[in-house]
């Protein structure tokens, strides 16, 4: 689980997390970037007017980071510096509440982040909870498996 994020891909991450398909044939992207008025989806650049929002069945009480649909992993740990940036605060609160430390309070439920197929891979990676190279990432992605929930 290595997360490499480039600042220029932030908008691609945001757009992909919010829209999965296009009602028309998308245009090709250029290095995963789209022109103004278009949103990057997994199949190319879709005109904003033709975006079809993906539906999900995530429980509203579960506090987890959203996944990048292209990689099936959360990009949030590598984007943590945006949590307190006023220009991205609202967006990061929606996309990365766990990474941004917004999971406190009685309404949140401790849960591991699921992969793009809705599968929890954390139990199979339990030993990484105690590996100093992965401990921080595992606390963010697999809090239930790592036993850090209160």
TORDREN-492548 format. One record per residue: residue number from 1; x, y negated, z negated of N, C-alpha, C, O in turn; residue in three letters. Coordinates in nm, 2 decimals, always signed. Example, Ala and Ser with C-alpha at 12.3 -4.5 7.8 and 13.67 -1.06 7.14 Angstrom:
% TORDREN-492548
R    k     n_X     n_Y     n_Z    ca_X    ca_Y    ca_Z     c_X     c_Y     c_Z     o_X     o_Y     o_Z    r
R    1   +1.32   +0.57   -0.78   +1.23   +0.45   -0.78   +1.32   +0.33   -0.78   +1.42   +0.33   -0.85  ala
R    2   +1.28   +0.22   -0.71   +1.37   +0.11   -0.71   +1.29   +0.00   -0.79   +1.34   -0.11   -0.80  ser
This chain:
% TORDREN-492548
R    k     n_X     n_Y     n_Z    ca_X    ca_Y    ca_Z     c_X     c_Y     c_Z     o_X     o_Y     o_Z    r
R    1   +0.08   +0.12   +0.00   +0.00   +0.00   +0.00   +0.09   -0.12   +0.00   +0.12   -0.18   -0.11  unk
R    2   +0.13   -0.17   +0.11   +0.21   -0.29   +0.13   +0.13   -0.39   +0.20   +0.07   -0.36   +0.30  unk
R    3   +0.12   -0.51   +0.14   +0.04   -0.61   +0.20   +0.13   -0.72   +0.25   +0.19   -0.79   +0.17  unk
R    4   +0.13   -0.75   +0.38   +0.21   -0.85   +0.44   +0.11   -0.95   +0.50   +0.04   -0.91   +0.59  unk
R    5   +0.12   -1.07   +0.46   +0.02   -1.17   +0.51   +0.10   -1.29   +0.56   +0.19   -1.34   +0.49  unk
R    6   +0.06   -1.34   +0.67   +0.12   -1.46   +0.72   +0.01   -1.57   +0.71   -0.11   -1.54   +0.74  unk
R    7   +0.05   -1.69   +0.68   -0.05   -1.79   +0.66   -0.14   -1.81   +0.78   -0.26   -1.84   +0.77  unk
R    8   -0.08   -1.79   +0.90   -0.16   -1.81   +1.02   -0.27   -1.71   +1.04   -0.36   -1.73   +1.12  unk
R    9   -0.26   -1.59   +0.97   -0.36   -1.49   +0.99   -0.47   -1.50   +0.88   -0.56   -1.42   +0.88  unk
R   10   -0.46   -1.61   +0.80   -0.57   -1.62   +0.70   -0.71   -1.64   +0.76   -0.80   -1.58   +0.72  unk
R   11   -0.72   -1.72   +0.87   -0.85   -1.74   +0.93   -0.90   -1.61   +0.99   -1.02   -1.58   +0.99  unk
R   12   -0.81   -1.53   +1.05   -0.85   -1.40   +1.11   -0.90   -1.31   +1.00   -1.00   -1.25   +1.03  unk
R   13   -0.84   -1.31   +0.89   -0.88   -1.22   +0.78   -1.02   -1.27   +0.73   -1.11   -1.18   +0.71  unk
R   14   -1.04   -1.40   +0.72   -1.17   -1.45   +0.67   -1.28   -1.42   +0.77   -1.38   -1.37   +0.73  unk
R   15   -1.26   -1.44   +0.90   -1.36   -1.42   +1.00   -1.39   -1.27   +1.01   -1.51   -1.24   +1.03  unk
R   16   -1.29   -1.19   +1.01   -1.32   -1.05   +1.03   -1.40   -0.99   +0.91   -1.48   -0.91   +0.92  unk
R   17   -1.37   -1.04   +0.79   -1.44   -0.99   +0.67   -1.59   -1.03   +0.67   -1.67   -0.96   +0.61  unk
R   18   -1.62   -1.13   +0.75   -1.76   -1.18   +0.75   -1.84   -1.13   +0.87   -1.96   -1.13   +0.86  unk
R   19   -1.78   -1.10   +0.98   -1.85   -1.06   +1.10   -1.78   -0.94   +1.16   -1.66   -0.94   +1.19  unk
R   20   -1.85   -0.84   +1.20   -1.80   -0.72   +1.25   -1.82   -0.70   +1.40   -1.75   -0.62   +1.46  unk
R   21   -1.92   -0.76   +1.45   -1.95   -0.73   +1.59   -2.00   -0.85   +1.66   -2.03   -0.96   +1.60  unk
R   22   -2.02   -0.84   +1.80   -2.05   -0.95   +1.88   -2.17   -0.90   +1.97   -2.17   -0.79   +2.02  unk
R   23   -2.27   -0.99   +1.99   -2.38   -0.95   +2.08   -2.35   -0.96   +2.22   -2.42   -0.91   +2.31  unk
R   24   -2.23   -1.01   +2.26   -2.18   -1.02   +2.40   -2.04   -0.95   +2.40   -1.99   -0.92   +2.29  unk
R   25   -1.99   -0.93   +2.52   -1.85   -0.88   +2.53   -1.75   -0.98   +2.48   -1.75   -1.09   +2.53  unk
R   26   -1.67   -0.95   +2.38   -1.57   -1.05   +2.33   -1.46   -1.07   +2.43   -1.43   -0.98   +2.51  unk
R   27   -1.40   -1.18   +2.42   -1.28   -1.21   +2.50   -1.16   -1.16   +2.43   -1.16   -1.14   +2.31  unk
R   28   -1.05   -1.14   +2.50   -0.92   -1.10   +2.43   -0.87   -1.21   +2.34   -0.88   -1.32   +2.37  unk
R   29   -0.80   -1.16   +2.23   -0.74   -1.26   +2.14   -0.59   -1.28   +2.19   -0.54   -1.19   +2.26  unk
R   30   -0.53   -1.38   +2.14   -0.39   -1.40   +2.17   -0.31   -1.39   +2.03   -0.32   -1.48   +1.95  unk
R   31   -0.24   -1.29   +2.01   -0.17   -1.26   +1.88   -0.27   -1.27   +1.77   -0.24   -1.33   +1.66  unk
R   32   -0.39   -1.21   +1.78   -0.49   -1.21   +1.68   -0.54   -1.35   +1.64   -0.58   -1.37   +1.53  unk
R   33   -0.53   -1.44   +1.74   -0.59   -1.58   +1.72   -0.69   -1.61   +1.82   -0.68   -1.56   +1.94  unk
R   34   -0.79   -1.69   +1.79   -0.90   -1.72   +1.88   -0.91   -1.87   +1.89   -0.86   -1.95   +1.80  unk
R   35   -0.96   -1.92   +2.00   -0.98   -2.06   +2.02   -1.09   -2.11   +1.93   -1.17   -2.04   +1.88  unk
R   36   -1.10   -2.25   +1.92   -1.20   -2.31   +1.84   -1.34   -2.26   +1.89   -1.36   -2.26   +2.01  unk
R   37   -1.43   -2.24   +1.80   -1.57   -2.19   +1.85   -1.58   -2.04   +1.86   -1.69   -1.99   +1.90  unk
R   38   -1.47   -1.97   +1.84   -1.47   -1.83   +1.85   -1.42   -1.77   +1.72   -1.34   -1.83   +1.64  unk
R   39   -1.46   -1.65   +1.69   -1.42   -1.58   +1.57   -1.35   -1.44   +1.60   -1.40   -1.37   +1.69  unk
R   40   -1.24   -1.41   +1.54   -1.17   -1.29   +1.57   -1.24   -1.17   +1.50   -1.27   -1.18   +1.38  unk
R   41   -1.28   -1.07   +1.58   -1.34   -0.95   +1.53   -1.25   -0.83   +1.57   -1.15   -0.86   +1.65  unk
R   42   -1.27   -0.71   +1.54   -1.19   -0.60   +1.57   -1.17   -0.58   +1.72   -1.07   -0.52   +1.76  unk
R   43   -1.26   -0.62   +1.80   -1.26   -0.60   +1.94   -1.22   -0.72   +2.03   -1.21   -0.71   +2.15  unk
R   44   -1.19   -0.83   +1.96   -1.14   -0.95   +2.03   -1.20   -1.08   +1.97   -1.23   -1.09   +1.85  unk
R   45   -1.22   -1.18   +2.06   -1.27   -1.31   +2.01   -1.42   -1.33   +2.06   -1.45   -1.32   +2.18  unk
R   46   -1.51   -1.34   +1.96   -1.65   -1.35   +1.99   -1.69   -1.50   +1.97   -1.65   -1.56   +1.87  unk
R   47   -1.77   -1.55   +2.06   -1.83   -1.69   +2.04   -1.91   -1.69   +1.91   -1.98   -1.60   +1.88  unk
R   48   -1.89   -1.80   +1.83   -1.95   -1.80   +1.70   -2.10   -1.78   +1.71   -2.16   -1.72   +1.62  unk
R   49   -2.16   -1.83   +1.82   -2.31   -1.82   +1.83   -2.35   -1.67   +1.85   -2.47   -1.64   +1.84  unk
R   50   -2.26   -1.59   +1.89   -2.30   -1.45   +1.92   -2.25   -1.35   +1.81   -2.26   -1.23   +1.84  unk
R   51   -2.21   -1.40   +1.70   -2.16   -1.31   +1.59   -2.28   -1.23   +1.53   -2.39   -1.29   +1.51  unk
R   52   -2.26   -1.11   +1.50   -2.36   -1.02   +1.44   -2.30   -0.98   +1.30   -2.20   -0.91   +1.30  unk
R   53   -2.36   -1.03   +1.20   -2.31   -1.01   +1.06   -2.32   -0.86   +1.03   -2.42   -0.80   +1.05  unk
R   54   -2.22   -0.81   +0.96   -2.22   -0.67   +0.91   -2.30   -0.67   +0.78   -2.29   -0.76   +0.70  unk
R   55   -2.37   -0.56   +0.76   -2.44   -0.55   +0.63   -2.36   -0.45   +0.55   -2.30   -0.36   +0.60  unk
R   56   -2.37   -0.48   +0.42   -2.30   -0.39   +0.33   -2.39   -0.36   +0.21   -2.48   -0.43   +0.18  unk
R   57   -2.36   -0.25   +0.14   -2.44   -0.21   +0.03   -2.36   -0.22   -0.10   -2.37   -0.12   -0.18  unk
R   58   -2.28   -0.32   -0.12   -2.19   -0.33   -0.24   -2.28   -0.39   -0.35   -2.35   -0.49   -0.33  unk
R   59   -2.27   -0.33   -0.46   -2.35   -0.37   -0.58   -2.30   -0.51   -0.62   -2.18   -0.54   -0.62  unk
R   60   -2.39   -0.60   -0.64   -2.35   -0.74   -0.67   -2.28   -0.75   -0.80   -2.21   -0.85   -0.82  unk
R   61   -2.30   -0.66   -0.89   -2.23   -0.66   -1.02   -2.09   -0.61   -1.02   -2.02   -0.62   -1.11  unk
R   62   -2.05   -0.55   -0.91   -1.91   -0.50   -0.90   -1.82   -0.61   -0.85   -1.84   -0.67   -0.75  unk
R   63   -1.71   -0.62   -0.92   -1.62   -0.73   -0.89   -1.50   -0.66   -0.82   -1.41   -0.61   -0.89  unk
R   64   -1.49   -0.67   -0.69   -1.38   -0.61   -0.61   -1.34   -0.71   -0.50   -1.43   -0.79   -0.46  unk
R   65   -1.22   -0.70   -0.45   -1.18   -0.77   -0.34   -1.23   -0.71   -0.21   -1.25   -0.59   -0.20  unk
R   66   -1.27   -0.79   -0.11   -1.32   -0.74   +0.02   -1.20   -0.68   +0.10   -1.08   -0.73   +0.08  unk
R   67   -1.23   -0.59   +0.19   -1.13   -0.53   +0.27   -1.12   -0.60   +0.40   -1.22   -0.65   +0.46  unk
R   68   -1.00   -0.60   +0.46   -0.98   -0.64   +0.60   -1.03   -0.53   +0.69   -0.97   -0.42   +0.68  unk
R   69   -1.13   -0.55   +0.77   -1.18   -0.44   +0.85   -1.09   -0.38   +0.95   -1.10   -0.26   +0.99  unk
R   70   -0.99   -0.46   +0.99   -0.89   -0.41   +1.08   -0.79   -0.31   +1.02   -0.76   -0.21   +1.08  unk
R   71   -0.75   -0.34   +0.90   -0.65   -0.25   +0.83   -0.71   -0.16   +0.73   -0.65   -0.05   +0.70  unk
R   72   -0.84   -0.19   +0.69   -0.90   -0.10   +0.59   -0.85   -0.13   +0.45   -0.88   -0.05   +0.36  unk
R   73   -0.76   -0.23   +0.43   -0.70   -0.26   +0.30   -0.73   -0.41   +0.27   -0.77   -0.49   +0.36  unk
R   74   -0.72   -0.44   +0.14   -0.74   -0.58   +0.10   -0.62   -0.66   +0.13   -0.51   -0.61   +0.09  unk
R   75   -0.63   -0.78   +0.18   -0.52   -0.87   +0.20   -0.50   -0.96   +0.08   -0.41   -1.04   +0.08  unk
R   76   -0.59   -0.95   -0.01   -0.60   -1.04   -0.12   -0.47   -1.05   -0.21   -0.43   -1.17   -0.24  unk
R   77   -0.40   -0.94   -0.24   -0.28   -0.96   -0.33   -0.18   -1.05   -0.26   -0.11   -1.12   -0.33  unk
R   78   -0.16   -1.04   -0.13   -0.06   -1.13   -0.07   -0.11   -1.27   -0.05   -0.03   -1.36   -0.01  unk
R   79   -0.24   -1.30   -0.08   -0.29   -1.43   -0.06   -0.33   -1.50   -0.19   -0.40   -1.60   -0.19  unk
R   80   -0.28   -1.44   -0.30   -0.31   -1.49   -0.43   -0.29   -1.64   -0.45   -0.36   -1.71   -0.52  unk
R   81   -0.18   -1.69   -0.38   -0.15   -1.83   -0.40   -0.26   -1.92   -0.35   -0.27   -2.04   -0.39  unk
R   82   -0.35   -1.87   -0.27   -0.47   -1.95   -0.22   -0.58   -1.96   -0.32   -0.67   -2.04   -0.31  unk
R   83   -0.58   -1.88   -0.43   -0.69   -1.88   -0.53   -0.71   -2.02   -0.59   -0.82   -2.06   -0.61  unk
R   84   -0.60   -2.09   -0.62   -0.62   -2.22   -0.68   -0.60   -2.34   -0.58   -0.59   -2.45   -0.63  unk
R   85   -0.60   -2.31   -0.45   -0.59   -2.41   -0.35   -0.73   -2.46   -0.33   -0.81   -2.38   -0.28  unk
R   86   -0.76   -2.59   -0.35   -0.89   -2.64   -0.34   -0.95   -2.62   -0.21   -1.08   -2.61   -0.19  unk
R   87   -0.87   -2.62   -0.10   -0.93   -2.60   +0.03   -0.98   -2.46   +0.06   -1.06   -2.44   +0.14  unk
R   88   -0.93   -2.36   -0.02   -0.97   -2.22   +0.00   -1.04   -2.16   -0.12   -1.07   -2.04   -0.12  unk
R   89   -1.06   -2.24   -0.23   -1.11   -2.18   -0.35   -1.25   -2.11   -0.33   -1.26   -2.00   -0.39  unk
R   90   -1.34   -2.17   -0.27   -1.47   -2.11   -0.25   -1.46   -1.98   -0.17   -1.51   -1.88   -0.20  unk
R   91   -1.38   -1.99   -0.06   -1.36   -1.87   +0.02   -1.29   -1.76   -0.05   -1.33   -1.64   -0.05  unk
R   92   -1.19   -1.79   -0.13   -1.11   -1.69   -0.20   -1.20   -1.63   -0.32   -1.19   -1.51   -0.35  unk
R   93   -1.29   -1.71   -0.37   -1.38   -1.66   -0.48   -1.47   -1.55   -0.42   -1.50   -1.46   -0.49  unk
R   94   -1.51   -1.57   -0.29   -1.60   -1.48   -0.23   -1.52   -1.35   -0.18   -1.56   -1.24   -0.20  unk
R   95   -1.41   -1.37   -0.12   -1.33   -1.26   -0.06   -1.24   -1.19   -0.16   -1.23   -1.07   -0.15  unk
R   96   -1.19   -1.26   -0.26   -1.09   -1.20   -0.35   -1.11   -1.23   -0.50   -1.02   -1.27   -0.56  unk
R   97   -1.23   -1.20   -0.55   -1.26   -1.23   -0.69   -1.17   -1.15   -0.78   -1.13   -1.21   -0.89  unk
R   98   -1.14   -1.03   -0.75   -1.05   -0.95   -0.84   -0.91   -1.01   -0.85   -0.86   -1.03   -0.96  unk
R   99   -0.85   -1.04   -0.73   -0.72   -1.09   -0.73   -0.71   -1.23   -0.79   -0.61   -1.26   -0.86  unk
R  100   -0.81   -1.31   -0.77   -0.82   -1.44   -0.83   -0.85   -1.45   -0.98   -0.87   -1.56   -1.03  unk
R  101   -0.87   -1.33   -1.04   -0.90   -1.33   -1.18   -1.04   -1.38   -1.22   -1.06   -1.44   -1.32  unk
R  102   -1.14   -1.36   -1.13   -1.27   -1.41   -1.15   -1.37   -1.30   -1.20   -1.49   -1.31   -1.19  unk
R  103   -1.31   -1.19   -1.25   -1.40   -1.07   -1.28   -1.43   -1.07   -1.43   -1.46   -0.96   -1.48  unk
R  104   -1.42   -1.18   -1.50   -1.45   -1.18   -1.64   -1.60   -1.20   -1.66   -1.67   -1.25   -1.57  unk
R  105   -1.65   -1.17   -1.78   -1.79   -1.19   -1.80   -1.87   -1.06   -1.81   -1.82   -0.96   -1.76  unk
R  106   -1.98   -1.07   -1.87   -2.06   -0.95   -1.89   -2.12   -0.89   -1.77   -2.16   -0.77   -1.77  unk
R  107   -2.13   -0.97   -1.66   -2.20   -0.91   -1.54   -2.11   -0.83   -1.45   -2.16   -0.75   -1.37  unk
R  108   -1.98   -0.83   -1.47   -1.89   -0.76   -1.38   -1.87   -0.62   -1.42   -1.87   -0.59   -1.54  unk
R  109   -1.85   -0.53   -1.33   -1.83   -0.39   -1.36   -1.69   -0.35   -1.31   -1.65   -0.39   -1.20  unk
R  110   -1.62   -0.27   -1.38   -1.49   -0.23   -1.34   -1.50   -0.12   -1.23   -1.57   -0.02   -1.25  unk
R  111   -1.44   -0.15   -1.12   -1.44   -0.05   -1.01   -1.32   -0.06   -0.93   -1.25   -0.16   -0.92  unk
R  112   -1.28   +0.05   -0.87   -1.17   +0.06   -0.78   -1.21   +0.00   -0.64   -1.33   +0.02   -0.61  unk
R  113   -1.12   -0.05   -0.56   -1.15   -0.10   -0.43   -1.16   +0.02   -0.34   -1.08   +0.11   -0.34  unk
R  114   -1.27   +0.03   -0.25   -1.29   +0.14   -0.16   -1.22   +0.11   -0.03   -1.21   -0.01   +0.01  unk
R  115   -1.18   +0.21   +0.04   -1.12   +0.19   +0.17   -1.23   +0.16   +0.28   -1.34   +0.16   +0.24  unk
R  116   -1.19   +0.14   +0.40   -1.29   +0.11   +0.50   -1.39   +0.21   +0.53   -1.50   +0.18   +0.59  unk
R  117   -1.37   +0.33   +0.49   -1.47   +0.44   +0.50   -1.55   +0.46   +0.38   -1.64   +0.55   +0.37  unk
R  118   -1.53   +0.37   +0.28   -1.61   +0.37   +0.16   -1.56   +0.48   +0.06   -1.63   +0.52   -0.03  unk
R  119   -1.43   +0.52   +0.08   -1.37   +0.63   -0.01   -1.28   +0.56   -0.11   -1.20   +0.47   -0.07  unk
R  120   -1.28   +0.61   -0.23   -1.19   +0.57   -0.33   -1.06   +0.65   -0.33   -1.07   +0.77   -0.36  unk
R  121   -0.95   +0.60   -0.28   -0.83   +0.67   -0.27   -0.74   +0.65   -0.40   -0.64   +0.71   -0.41  unk
R  122   -0.79   +0.58   -0.49   -0.71   +0.55   -0.61   -0.68   +0.67   -0.70   -0.56   +0.68   -0.74  unk
R  123   -0.77   +0.76   -0.72   -0.73   +0.87   -0.81   -0.61   +0.95   -0.76   -0.53   +1.00   -0.84  unk
R  124   -0.60   +0.96   -0.63   -0.48   +1.03   -0.57   -0.35   +0.95   -0.58   -0.25   +1.01   -0.56  unk
R  125   -0.36   +0.83   -0.62   -0.24   +0.74   -0.63   -0.22   +0.70   -0.78   -0.15   +0.60   -0.80  unk
R  126   -0.28   +0.78   -0.87   -0.27   +0.74   -1.01   -0.13   +0.72   -1.06   -0.11   +0.63   -1.14  unk
R  127   -0.03   +0.80   -1.02   +0.11   +0.78   -1.06   +0.16   +0.64   -1.03   +0.26   +0.60   -1.10  unk
R  128   +0.11   +0.58   -0.93   +0.16   +0.44   -0.89   +0.12   +0.34   -1.00   +0.18   +0.23   -1.00  unk
R  129   +0.02   +0.37   -1.08   -0.02   +0.28   -1.19   +0.10   +0.25   -1.28   +0.11   +0.14   -1.34  unk
R  130   +0.19   +0.34   -1.29   +0.30   +0.33   -1.38   +0.44   +0.30   -1.31   +0.54   +0.30   -1.38  unk
R  131   +0.43   +0.29   -1.18   +0.55   +0.26   -1.11   +0.57   +0.11   -1.10   +0.48   +0.04   -1.05  unk
R  132   +0.68   +0.05   -1.15   +0.69   -0.09   -1.16   +0.68   -0.17   -1.03   +0.64   -0.28   -1.02  unk
R  133   +0.72   -0.10   -0.92   +0.71   -0.16   -0.79   +0.56   -0.18   -0.74   +0.53   -0.26   -0.66  unk
R  134   +0.47   -0.09   -0.79   +0.33   -0.09   -0.75   +0.23   -0.13   -0.86   +0.11   -0.14   -0.83  unk
R  135   +0.28   -0.15   -0.98   +0.19   -0.16   -1.10   +0.09   -0.28   -1.08   -0.03   -0.27   -1.10  unk
R  136   +0.14   -0.40   -1.03   +0.06   -0.51   -1.02   -0.05   -0.49   -0.91   -0.17   -0.52   -0.93  unk
R  137   -0.01   -0.43   -0.80   -0.10   -0.40   -0.69   -0.21   -0.30   -0.74   -0.32   -0.32   -0.71  unk
R  138   -0.16   -0.20   -0.81   -0.26   -0.10   -0.85   -0.36   -0.15   -0.95   -0.47   -0.11   -0.95  unk
R  139   -0.31   -0.25   -1.04   -0.41   -0.31   -1.13   -0.51   -0.39   -1.06   -0.63   -0.39   -1.10  unk
R  140   -0.48   -0.44   -0.94   -0.58   -0.52   -0.87   -0.67   -0.43   -0.78   -0.79   -0.45   -0.78  unk
R  141   -0.61   -0.33   -0.72   -0.69   -0.24   -0.63   -0.75   -0.12   -0.70   -0.86   -0.08   -0.66  unk
R  142   -0.69   -0.08   -0.81   -0.74   +0.05   -0.88   -0.76   +0.03   -1.03   -0.70   +0.11   -1.11  unk
R  143   -0.82   -0.08   -1.08   -0.83   -0.10   -1.22   -0.90   +0.01   -1.30   -0.85   +0.04   -1.41  unk
R  144   -1.00   +0.07   -1.24   -1.07   +0.18   -1.31   -0.97   +0.30   -1.33   -0.96   +0.36   -1.43  unk
R  145   -0.91   +0.34   -1.22   -0.82   +0.46   -1.22   -0.70   +0.43   -1.31   -0.66   +0.52   -1.38  unk
R  146   -0.65   +0.31   -1.31   -0.53   +0.28   -1.39   -0.57   +0.25   -1.54   -0.48   +0.23   -1.62  unk
R  147   -0.70   +0.25   -1.57   -0.74   +0.24   -1.71   -0.72   +0.10   -1.77   -0.70   +0.09   -1.89  unk
R  148   -0.73   +0.00   -1.69   -0.71   -0.14   -1.74   -0.84   -0.21   -1.77   -0.84   -0.33   -1.81  unk
R  149   -0.96   -0.15   -1.75   -1.09   -0.21   -1.78   -1.11   -0.21   -1.93   -1.08   -0.12   -2.00  unk
R  150   -1.17   -0.32   -1.97   -1.21   -0.33   -2.11   -1.34   -0.27   -2.14   -1.38   -0.27   -2.26  unk
